[in-house]
C-alpha cells in the first residue's frame, strides 16, 4: 500500500511524479502569456491519490486529520487520504476538498514543482541552494487552473511576476523541509525505530460473525515498544534534537484509521453498482 511516486522532498527528476501529468520547465519563451486563474475545486487532481507526502514540520497539523505512515521503501512520511488508488475520502464526488482537512504542502505547491540542479534549461527561474545546487521551477502544463488570460500571470514583462517569485520561494522552502524530513527518517532508521505493519480491512461472514481480516498492504510505523526500550540518554538526545514531538504526533495519528475506514465505507455504499 505505502507507495507514492515522487514522494521525497529532495532530489527529483522530470520523470513521473505524483499527480503531475505534463511537466515543463517554466520559461519566458514558452510561458510568457500564461498564468493561473481561479477554478472550481482546484484540488480535484487529488481524486486519484490516496497517499500524499508530508514533511515532518506538518505532522502537528496533519495528525488530527488522518493517519501518518511511512513508505516501506523510501521511508517518506505519507498522509493517508484513502485506502486505495482512485479513492480519496476527503474529496466530494464533484472534486471538492473537505474544508476541515489539512492539505499537505506537497499538494499546495501545485502546479509548481522544484527540480534540483542542472536538469532543466537555464531559462528556467531558479534560486541557489546550499552546496551550489539550484532549484529550477517547473509547472504542470496540464493543470486545469492554467490560463492564457490569467488572473495571476507567470511573467510581467521579461521578469517573473510577484506570484511566480512567491511560488519559487515556497518551492525553495519546501525543499528545505524535505531535506529535514529525510534527516528525520534517517534518524529513525539509525535507531531501528521503524516496524513493518500490515494493513487489513475487517470483514464479516454472511451470518454477521467476524471473518478473517483482508490484508490490503503494509506500511512502516514507529514502534512504541522500541521507542520505550530506548536507553534514557538516547531518548534525551532525540528530545534535544526536537523529534520526540514529531514521533508522538505520528503515533497519535494512527488512532484515525477508523475515520478513514468509515469514510471509505460511506463512499463505497453511495457508489452505484455498474
C-alpha positions as CSV (number, residue, x, y, z in Angstrom):
1,X,0.0,0.0,0.0
2,X,2.5,2.6,1.1
3,X,4.0,3.8,-2.1
4,X,3.8,7.3,-3.6
5,X,5.8,8.1,-6.7
6,X,7.9,11.2,-6.5
7,X,7.3,11.3,-2.7
8,X,10.6,12.6,-1.4
9,X,11.0,16.3,-0.9
10,X,14.7,16.3,-2.0
11,X,16.0,15.5,-5.5
12,X,13.5,14.8,-8.2
13,X,13.7,14.4,-12.0
14,X,11.3,15.2,-14.8
15,X,10.0,11.6,-14.7
16,X,6.6,10.6,-13.4
17,X,5.8,12.5,-10.2
18,X,2.6,12.1,-8.2
19,X,-0.4,13.8,-9.9
20,X,1.9,15.9,-12.2
21,X,1.0,14.9,-15.8
22,X,2.9,17.2,-18.2
23,X,5.9,18.8,-16.5
24,X,7.7,21.6,-18.3
25,X,10.5,23.9,-17.1
26,X,9.0,27.3,-16.6
27,X,10.5,29.8,-19.1
28,X,9.5,33.1,-20.6
29,X,9.9,31.8,-24.1
30,X,7.2,29.1,-23.7
31,X,5.0,30.6,-21.0
32,X,5.1,34.4,-21.2
33,X,1.4,34.7,-21.8
34,X,0.4,32.0,-19.3
35,X,-0.6,32.1,-15.6
36,X,-3.3,30.8,-13.4
37,X,-6.9,31.7,-12.9
38,X,-9.5,30.7,-10.2
39,X,-11.3,27.5,-11.0
40,X,-13.9,25.5,-9.2
41,X,-12.5,22.7,-7.0
42,X,-8.8,23.4,-7.7
43,X,-7.6,20.4,-5.7
44,X,-9.7,17.9,-7.7
45,X,-6.4,16.5,-9.0
46,X,-6.2,14.6,-5.7
47,X,-9.1,12.4,-6.6
48,X,-6.8,9.5,-7.8
49,X,-4.4,9.9,-4.9
50,X,-4.8,8.1,-1.6
51,X,-1.3,8.8,-0.2
52,X,0.2,12.3,-0.2
53,X,3.8,13.0,1.0
54,X,4.2,15.1,4.2
55,X,7.1,16.9,5.8
56,X,7.9,16.4,9.5
57,X,7.0,20.1,10.1
58,X,3.4,19.3,9.1
59,X,2.9,16.4,11.5
60,X,1.2,18.5,14.2
61,X,-1.5,19.8,11.9
62,X,-1.9,16.6,9.9
63,X,-2.1,14.3,12.8
64,X,-5.7,15.4,13.7
65,X,-7.0,14.7,10.2
66,X,-5.6,11.4,9.0
67,X,-3.1,8.6,9.8
68,X,0.5,9.4,9.0
69,X,2.5,6.4,7.9
70,X,5.9,5.9,6.3
71,X,6.7,4.4,2.8
72,X,8.1,0.9,3.1
73,X,11.0,1.7,0.7
74,X,11.8,5.4,0.8
75,X,10.6,5.9,4.4
76,X,8.8,9.1,3.2
77,X,6.0,10.2,5.6
78,X,2.6,9.9,3.9
79,X,-0.8,11.3,4.7
80,X,-3.4,8.5,4.3
81,X,-6.3,10.1,2.4
82,X,-7.8,6.8,1.3
83,X,-7.4,3.0,1.2
84,X,-6.5,2.5,-2.5
85,X,-5.6,4.4,-5.6
86,X,-8.6,6.2,-7.1
87,X,-10.3,6.9,-3.8
88,X,-9.6,10.0,-1.7
89,X,-12.1,10.0,1.1
90,X,-11.7,13.7,1.7
91,X,-12.9,14.7,-1.8
92,X,-16.6,15.0,-2.7
93,X,-18.0,13.5,-5.9
94,X,-17.5,16.9,-7.6
95,X,-13.9,17.1,-6.6
96,X,-14.4,19.5,-3.7
97,X,-12.0,19.2,-0.8
98,X,-13.3,18.8,2.7
99,X,-12.7,22.3,4.1
100,X,-11.7,20.9,7.5
101,X,-8.9,18.7,6.3
102,X,-5.3,19.8,6.4
103,X,-3.9,20.0,2.8
104,X,-0.2,18.9,2.6
105,X,2.3,21.4,1.2
106,X,3.2,18.8,-1.5
107,X,-0.3,19.5,-2.9
108,X,-0.4,23.2,-2.1
109,X,2.6,23.9,-4.3
110,X,0.8,22.6,-7.4
111,X,1.0,23.4,-10.3
112,X,4.6,24.3,-9.5
113,X,7.4,21.7,-8.9
114,X,11.0,22.3,-7.9
115,X,13.7,20.4,-9.7
116,X,17.2,20.2,-8.2
117,X,20.4,21.3,-10.1
118,X,21.1,21.3,-13.8
119,X,18.3,19.1,-15.1
120,X,16.5,21.8,-17.0
121,X,17.1,24.7,-19.3
122,X,19.0,27.8,-18.0
123,X,16.0,29.9,-18.9
124,X,14.0,28.5,-16.0
125,X,13.6,30.8,-13.0
126,X,15.9,29.4,-10.3
127,X,17.3,30.0,-6.8
128,X,20.5,29.0,-5.2
129,X,20.6,26.1,-2.7
130,X,23.2,25.1,-0.1
131,X,26.1,23.2,-1.8
132,X,25.8,25.3,-5.0
133,X,22.6,23.4,-6.1
134,X,19.9,25.3,-7.9
135,X,16.2,24.8,-7.7
136,X,14.6,25.1,-11.1
137,X,10.9,25.6,-11.2
138,X,8.6,23.6,-13.4
139,X,4.9,23.7,-14.0
140,X,2.3,21.1,-14.8
141,X,1.2,22.3,-18.3
142,X,-1.9,20.1,-17.9
143,X,-3.1,21.8,-14.7
144,X,-6.7,23.0,-15.2
145,X,-6.0,26.3,-13.5
146,X,-3.5,27.3,-16.2
147,X,-4.9,30.0,-18.5
148,X,-3.8,32.1,-21.4
149,X,-5.9,35.0,-19.9
150,X,-4.7,34.6,-16.4
151,X,-5.7,36.4,-13.3
152,X,-2.1,35.8,-12.0
153,X,0.4,35.8,-14.8
154,X,3.7,33.9,-14.6
155,X,5.6,36.9,-16.0
156,X,5.4,40.6,-16.0
157,X,7.3,42.0,-18.9
158,X,10.6,40.0,-19.1
159,X,10.7,39.1,-15.4
160,X,8.9,36.6,-13.2
161,X,5.8,38.1,-11.6
162,X,5.4,38.6,-7.9
163,X,3.2,35.5,-7.9
164,X,5.9,33.4,-9.6
165,X,8.5,34.8,-7.2
166,X,6.4,33.7,-4.2
167,X,5.9,30.3,-5.8
168,X,9.7,30.0,-6.2
169,X,10.1,30.9,-2.5
170,X,7.6,28.3,-1.5
171,X,9.4,25.6,-3.6
172,X,12.7,26.6,-2.0
173,X,11.2,26.4,1.5
174,X,9.6,23.0,0.6
175,X,12.9,21.6,-0.5
176,X,14.5,22.6,2.9
177,X,11.6,20.9,4.7
178,X,12.1,17.8,2.5
179,X,15.7,17.6,3.5
180,X,14.8,17.9,7.2
181,X,12.2,15.1,6.7
182,X,14.9,12.9,5.1
183,X,17.1,13.5,8.1
184,X,14.3,12.5,10.5
185,X,13.8,9.2,8.6
186,X,17.5,8.5,8.7
187,X,17.5,9.1,12.4
188,X,14.6,6.7,12.9
189,X,16.4,4.1,10.8
190,X,19.6,4.7,12.7
191,X,17.9,3.8,16.0
192,X,15.9,1.0,14.4
193,X,12.6,2.5,15.4
194,X,10.5,1.5,12.4
195,X,8.4,-1.6,12.2
196,X,6.6,-3.1,9.3
197,X,2.8,-3.2,9.9
198,X,0.1,-5.0,7.9
199,X,-3.0,-3.1,6.9
200,X,-6.1,-5.3,7.0
201,X,-9.8,-4.5,6.5
202,X,-12.3,-6.0,8.8
203,X,-14.7,-8.5,7.2
204,X,-17.9,-10.3,8.3
205,X,-19.4,-13.6,7.2
206,X,-22.9,-13.9,5.8
207,X,-24.3,-14.6,9.2
208,X,-22.7,-11.4,10.6
209,X,-20.0,-13.0,12.6
210,X,-16.4,-11.7,12.2
211,X,-14.3,-13.2,9.4
212,X,-10.6,-13.2,8.8
213,X,-9.5,-9.6,8.0
214,X,-8.5,-8.9,4.4
215,X,-4.9,-7.7,4.1
216,X,-4.6,-4.9,1.5
217,X,-1.0,-3.8,2.1
218,X,1.6,-2.9,4.7
219,X,3.4,0.2,5.9
220,X,6.1,1.4,8.2
221,X,5.3,3.0,11.6
222,X,7.4,3.9,14.6
223,X,7.3,1.1,17.1
224,X,6.1,2.2,20.6
225,X,7.8,-0.8,22.0
226,X,11.2,0.1,20.5
227,X,10.7,3.7,21.5
228,X,10.0,2.8,25.1
229,X,13.0,0.5,25.1
230,X,15.5,3.2,24.1
231,X,18.2,4.0,26.7
232,X,17.4,7.1,28.6
233,X,20.4,9.0,27.2
234,X,19.3,8.1,23.6
235,X,15.7,9.3,24.2
236,X,17.0,12.6,25.8
237,X,19.2,13.1,22.7
238,X,16.2,12.7,20.4
239,X,14.2,15.1,22.6
240,X,17.0,17.6,22.4
241,X,17.0,17.3,18.6
242,X,13.3,18.2,18.6
243,X,12.0,14.9,17.1
244,X,10.0,13.4,20.0
245,X,7.0,15.7,19.3
246,X,7.1,14.5,15.7
247,X,7.2,10.9,16.8
248,X,4.3,11.3,19.2
249,X,2.2,13.2,16.6
250,X,2.7,10.2,14.2
251,X,1.7,7.7,16.9
252,X,-1.4,9.7,17.8
253,X,-2.4,10.0,14.2
254,X,-2.7,6.2,13.9
255,X,-5.8,6.3,16.0
256,X,-7.6,7.8,13.0
257,X,-7.6,4.6,10.9
258,X,-11.3,4.0,11.8
259,X,-12.1,7.5,10.4
260,X,-10.6,6.5,7.0
261,X,-12.4,3.2,7.1
262,X,-15.8,4.7,7.8
263,X,-15.4,7.4,5.2
264,X,-14.4,4.8,2.6
265,X,-17.4,2.6,3.5
266,X,-19.8,5.5,3.0
267,X,-18.3,6.3,-0.4
268,X,-18.5,2.7,-1.4
269,X,-22.1,2.5,-0.2
270,X,-23.0,5.6,-2.2
271,X,-21.3,4.4,-5.4
272,X,-23.9,3.0,-7.9
273,X,-23.2,-0.6,-9.0
274,X,-22.2,-0.8,-12.6
